[in-house]
Amino acid sequence: MLLFSIQAYSQTRILTGTVVGEADDLPIPGVTVLDKTNQTGTTTDVDGKYSISVSDNSVLVFSFIGYASQEFTVGNQSIINVTLAEDIS
């Protein structure tokens, strides 16, 4: 009798996108992009663009001073573009 185990590995891939401001639709450089699931992160470049290694179960948090943070579950997406609204609280 042959016994074996099957392990499910979460495949990683590169996810990209752009972060812009809601008020003017201009790119926001320096936005923190944090993968809460894998505890990795990056920041947007001068054009508001980012790329980060993610898995299907990754949850990304986008944050920047003066703007309300947003969270997105990655799923099977390969591009997530984000529009941040000013934090009025």
Biotite code that builds the C-alpha atoms (Angstrom):
import biotite.structure as struc

atoms = struc.array([
    struc.Atom([0.000, 0.000, 0.000], chain_id="A", res_id=1, res_name="MET", atom_name="CA", element="C"),
    struc.Atom([1.377, 3.391, -0.999], chain_id="A", res_id=2, res_name="LEU", atom_name="CA", element="C"),
    struc.Atom([0.585, 6.391, 1.178], chain_id="A", res_id=3, res_name="LEU", atom_name="CA", element="C"),
    struc.Atom([1.195, 9.936, 0.130], chain_id="A", res_id=4, res_name="PHE", atom_name="CA", element="C"),
    struc.Atom([0.130, 13.367, 1.182], chain_id="A", res_id=5, res_name="SER", atom_name="CA", element="C"),
    struc.Atom([-0.912, 16.222, -0.983], chain_id="A", res_id=6, res_name="ILE", atom_name="CA", element="C"),
    struc.Atom([-0.020, 19.655, 0.239], chain_id="A", res_id=7, res_name="GLN", atom_name="CA", element="C"),
    struc.Atom([-1.667, 22.696, -1.191], chain_id="A", res_id=8, res_name="ALA", atom_name="CA", element="C"),
    struc.Atom([0.780, 25.471, -1.821], chain_id="A", res_id=9, res_name="TYR", atom_name="CA", element="C"),
    struc.Atom([-0.428, 28.947, -2.396], chain_id="A", res_id=10, res_name="SER", atom_name="CA", element="C"),
    struc.Atom([1.124, 30.185, -5.599], chain_id="A", res_id=11, res_name="GLN", atom_name="CA", element="C"),
    struc.Atom([2.505, 33.681, -5.545], chain_id="A", res_id=12, res_name="THR", atom_name="CA", element="C"),
    struc.Atom([2.428, 36.166, -8.376], chain_id="A", res_id=13, res_name="ARG", atom_name="CA", element="C"),
    struc.Atom([3.157, 39.831, -8.978], chain_id="A", res_id=14, res_name="ILE", atom_name="CA", element="C"),
    struc.Atom([0.182, 42.163, -8.632], chain_id="A", res_id=15, res_name="LEU", atom_name="CA", element="C"),
    struc.Atom([0.389, 45.704, -9.999], chain_id="A", res_id=16, res_name="THR", atom_name="CA", element="C"),
    struc.Atom([-1.714, 48.832, -9.981], chain_id="A", res_id=17, res_name="GLY", atom_name="CA", element="C"),
    struc.Atom([-1.913, 52.577, -9.596], chain_id="A", res_id=18, res_name="THR", atom_name="CA", element="C"),
    struc.Atom([-3.132, 54.684, -6.669], chain_id="A", res_id=19, res_name="VAL", atom_name="CA", element="C"),
    struc.Atom([-4.785, 58.049, -7.364], chain_id="A", res_id=20, res_name="VAL", atom_name="CA", element="C"),
    struc.Atom([-6.570, 60.649, -5.267], chain_id="A", res_id=21, res_name="GLY", atom_name="CA", element="C"),
    struc.Atom([-10.344, 60.921, -5.478], chain_id="A", res_id=22, res_name="GLU", atom_name="CA", element="C"),
    struc.Atom([-10.430, 64.729, -5.539], chain_id="A", res_id=23, res_name="ALA", atom_name="CA", element="C"),
    struc.Atom([-8.119, 65.272, -8.511], chain_id="A", res_id=24, res_name="ASP", atom_name="CA", element="C"),
    struc.Atom([-7.518, 61.790, -10.022], chain_id="A", res_id=25, res_name="ASP", atom_name="CA", element="C"),
    struc.Atom([-3.753, 62.438, -9.800], chain_id="A", res_id=26, res_name="LEU", atom_name="CA", element="C"),
    struc.Atom([-1.274, 59.697, -8.822], chain_id="A", res_id=27, res_name="PRO", atom_name="CA", element="C"),
    struc.Atom([-0.184, 59.603, -5.171], chain_id="A", res_id=28, res_name="ILE", atom_name="CA", element="C"),
    struc.Atom([3.503, 58.780, -4.624], chain_id="A", res_id=29, res_name="PRO", atom_name="CA", element="C"),
    struc.Atom([4.576, 57.185, -1.345], chain_id="A", res_id=30, res_name="GLY", atom_name="CA", element="C"),
    struc.Atom([1.363, 55.272, -0.556], chain_id="A", res_id=31, res_name="VAL", atom_name="CA", element="C"),
    struc.Atom([2.063, 52.276, 1.695], chain_id="A", res_id=32, res_name="THR", atom_name="CA", element="C"),
    struc.Atom([0.812, 48.991, 0.247], chain_id="A", res_id=33, res_name="VAL", atom_name="CA", element="C"),
    struc.Atom([0.842, 46.297, 2.959], chain_id="A", res_id=34, res_name="LEU", atom_name="CA", element="C"),
    struc.Atom([-0.027, 42.624, 2.477], chain_id="A", res_id=35, res_name="ASP", atom_name="CA", element="C"),
    struc.Atom([-1.566, 41.820, 5.880], chain_id="A", res_id=36, res_name="LYS", atom_name="CA", element="C"),
    struc.Atom([-1.542, 38.093, 5.136], chain_id="A", res_id=37, res_name="THR", atom_name="CA", element="C"),
    struc.Atom([2.126, 37.706, 4.215], chain_id="A", res_id=38, res_name="ASN", atom_name="CA", element="C"),
    struc.Atom([3.459, 40.704, 6.191], chain_id="A", res_id=39, res_name="GLN", atom_name="CA", element="C"),
    struc.Atom([5.188, 42.214, 3.158], chain_id="A", res_id=40, res_name="THR", atom_name="CA", element="C"),
    struc.Atom([4.848, 45.650, 1.690], chain_id="A", res_id=41, res_name="GLY", atom_name="CA", element="C"),
    struc.Atom([5.928, 48.274, -0.764], chain_id="A", res_id=42, res_name="THR", atom_name="CA", element="C"),
    struc.Atom([5.224, 51.918, -1.635], chain_id="A", res_id=43, res_name="THR", atom_name="CA", element="C"),
    struc.Atom([3.971, 53.613, -4.767], chain_id="A", res_id=44, res_name="THR", atom_name="CA", element="C"),
    struc.Atom([6.500, 55.331, -7.032], chain_id="A", res_id=45, res_name="ASP", atom_name="CA", element="C"),
    struc.Atom([6.337, 58.939, -8.313], chain_id="A", res_id=46, res_name="VAL", atom_name="CA", element="C"),
    struc.Atom([3.643, 57.895, -10.810], chain_id="A", res_id=47, res_name="ASP", atom_name="CA", element="C"),
    struc.Atom([1.489, 56.229, -8.122], chain_id="A", res_id=48, res_name="GLY", atom_name="CA", element="C"),
    struc.Atom([2.376, 52.761, -9.459], chain_id="A", res_id=49, res_name="LYS", atom_name="CA", element="C"),
    struc.Atom([3.237, 49.715, -7.342], chain_id="A", res_id=50, res_name="TYR", atom_name="CA", element="C"),
    struc.Atom([3.990, 46.029, -7.694], chain_id="A", res_id=51, res_name="SER", atom_name="CA", element="C"),
    struc.Atom([3.932, 43.433, -4.936], chain_id="A", res_id=52, res_name="ILE", atom_name="CA", element="C"),
    struc.Atom([4.208, 39.661, -4.670], chain_id="A", res_id=53, res_name="SER", atom_name="CA", element="C"),
    struc.Atom([0.858, 38.236, -3.483], chain_id="A", res_id=54, res_name="VAL", atom_name="CA", element="C"),
    struc.Atom([-1.124, 35.022, -3.159], chain_id="A", res_id=55, res_name="SER", atom_name="CA", element="C"),
    struc.Atom([-4.857, 34.479, -3.729], chain_id="A", res_id=56, res_name="ASP", atom_name="CA", element="C"),
    struc.Atom([-5.625, 34.892, -0.028], chain_id="A", res_id=57, res_name="ASN", atom_name="CA", element="C"),
    struc.Atom([-3.612, 38.119, 0.367], chain_id="A", res_id=58, res_name="SER", atom_name="CA", element="C"),
    struc.Atom([-5.351, 41.161, 1.850], chain_id="A", res_id=59, res_name="VAL", atom_name="CA", element="C"),
    struc.Atom([-3.798, 44.472, 0.812], chain_id="A", res_id=60, res_name="LEU", atom_name="CA", element="C"),
    struc.Atom([-4.083, 47.665, 2.846], chain_id="A", res_id=61, res_name="VAL", atom_name="CA", element="C"),
    struc.Atom([-3.452, 50.981, 1.093], chain_id="A", res_id=62, res_name="PHE", atom_name="CA", element="C"),
    struc.Atom([-2.663, 53.901, 3.408], chain_id="A", res_id=63, res_name="SER", atom_name="CA", element="C"),
    struc.Atom([-1.320, 57.434, 3.189], chain_id="A", res_id=64, res_name="PHE", atom_name="CA", element="C"),
    struc.Atom([-1.402, 60.389, 5.584], chain_id="A", res_id=65, res_name="ILE", atom_name="CA", element="C"),
    struc.Atom([-4.510, 62.502, 5.043], chain_id="A", res_id=66, res_name="GLY", atom_name="CA", element="C"),
    struc.Atom([-6.398, 59.742, 3.196], chain_id="A", res_id=67, res_name="TYR", atom_name="CA", element="C"),
    struc.Atom([-8.774, 57.031, 4.389], chain_id="A", res_id=68, res_name="ALA", atom_name="CA", element="C"),
    struc.Atom([-7.161, 53.567, 4.248], chain_id="A", res_id=69, res_name="SER", atom_name="CA", element="C"),
    struc.Atom([-8.663, 50.891, 2.015], chain_id="A", res_id=70, res_name="GLN", atom_name="CA", element="C"),
    struc.Atom([-8.449, 47.086, 2.111], chain_id="A", res_id=71, res_name="GLU", atom_name="CA", element="C"),
    struc.Atom([-8.793, 44.677, -0.803], chain_id="A", res_id=72, res_name="PHE", atom_name="CA", element="C"),
    struc.Atom([-8.765, 40.873, -0.933], chain_id="A", res_id=73, res_name="THR", atom_name="CA", element="C"),
    struc.Atom([-6.643, 39.877, -3.924], chain_id="A", res_id=74, res_name="VAL", atom_name="CA", element="C"),
    struc.Atom([-8.370, 36.669, -5.073], chain_id="A", res_id=75, res_name="GLY", atom_name="CA", element="C"),
    struc.Atom([-7.393, 35.946, -8.685], chain_id="A", res_id=76, res_name="ASN", atom_name="CA", element="C"),
    struc.Atom([-6.838, 39.593, -9.657], chain_id="A", res_id=77, res_name="GLN", atom_name="CA", element="C"),
    struc.Atom([-3.535, 40.636, -11.213], chain_id="A", res_id=78, res_name="SER", atom_name="CA", element="C"),
    struc.Atom([-4.218, 44.391, -11.271], chain_id="A", res_id=79, res_name="ILE", atom_name="CA", element="C"),
    struc.Atom([-5.810, 46.474, -8.519], chain_id="A", res_id=80, res_name="ILE", atom_name="CA", element="C"),
    struc.Atom([-6.150, 50.198, -9.156], chain_id="A", res_id=81, res_name="ASN", atom_name="CA", element="C"),
    struc.Atom([-7.104, 52.216, -6.098], chain_id="A", res_id=82, res_name="VAL", atom_name="CA", element="C"),
    struc.Atom([-8.707, 55.614, -5.578], chain_id="A", res_id=83, res_name="THR", atom_name="CA", element="C"),
    struc.Atom([-8.101, 57.026, -2.102], chain_id="A", res_id=84, res_name="LEU", atom_name="CA", element="C"),
    struc.Atom([-10.522, 59.540, -0.602], chain_id="A", res_id=85, res_name="ALA", atom_name="CA", element="C"),
    struc.Atom([-9.363, 62.292, 1.711], chain_id="A", res_id=86, res_name="GLU", atom_name="CA", element="C"),
    struc.Atom([-9.867, 61.449, 5.382], chain_id="A", res_id=87, res_name="ASP", atom_name="CA", element="C"),
    struc.Atom([-12.320, 64.025, 6.693], chain_id="A", res_id=88, res_name="ILE", atom_name="CA", element="C"),
    struc.Atom([-12.540, 62.675, 10.259], chain_id="A", res_id=89, res_name="SER", atom_name="CA", element="C"),
])
